[in-house]
Amino acid sequence: MQEFQRLLPEFEQLNTQVWGVSVDMAPTQRAFAEHCGVNFKMVSGFPTHDGAKALGAFNEERSVTFRKSFIIDKQGVLRHIIDEPREMERHANESLEIVRGIEGKT
């Protein structure tokens, strides 16, 4: 998440929003975001987790979300999923490159 925060100005230059999503309640997410120093939107899936379930990002057995990044274009089309739970910095950098590629095509 901190790498997304570091790259946030570049995402914003490309008119792109960054959101964090987890199964935690909003107050817990807020505290986590403050602890990590991130100031982009945090979305809670508590208590139903429907959003994470719809995206295939919910682990029923552990009641947690998988660490995935989703690139959704301005028309609401899912363009790419990054699914590498151990390399979160990769998510931010790869996401930015994909957004740059999408923006370059429009």
Residue pairs with C-beta under 8 A, 6 or more apart in sequence:
1 20
1 33
1 36
1 38
1 88
2 36
2 37
2 38
3 88
3 89
3 91
3 92
3 93
4 11
4 18
4 20
4 38
4 40
4 91
4 92
4 95
5 36
5 37
5 38
5 39
5 40
6 92
7 92
7 93
7 96
8 18
8 39
8 40
10 96
11 17
11 18
11 95
11 96
11 99
14 96
14 99
14 100
14 103
15 103
16 99
17 40
17 41
18 40
18 41
19 40
19 41
19 42
19 43
20 29
20 33
20 38
20 40
20 41
20 42
20 43
21 42
21 43
21 44
21 45
21 51
21 52
21 57
21 65
22 29
22 32
22 42
22 44
22 45
22 64
22 65
23 44
23 45
23 46
23 49
23 52
23 58
23 63
23 64
23 65
24 32
24 44
24 46
25 44
25 46
26 42
26 44
26 46
29 42
29 44
30 42
32 42
33 39
33 42
43 51
45 51
45 52
45 58
45 65
49 58
49 63
49 65
52 58
52 65
55 68
55 70
57 65
57 66
57 68
58 64
58 65
58 66
59 65
59 66
66 83
66 85
67 84
67 85
67 88
67 91
68 81
68 82
68 83
69 81
69 82
69 91
69 92
69 94
69 95
70 78
70 80
70 81
70 82
71 78
71 79
71 80
71 81
71 82
71 95
71 98
71 99
71 102
72 78
72 79
73 79
73 102
74 106
79 98
79 102
80 98
82 90
82 91
82 94
82 95
84 90
84 91
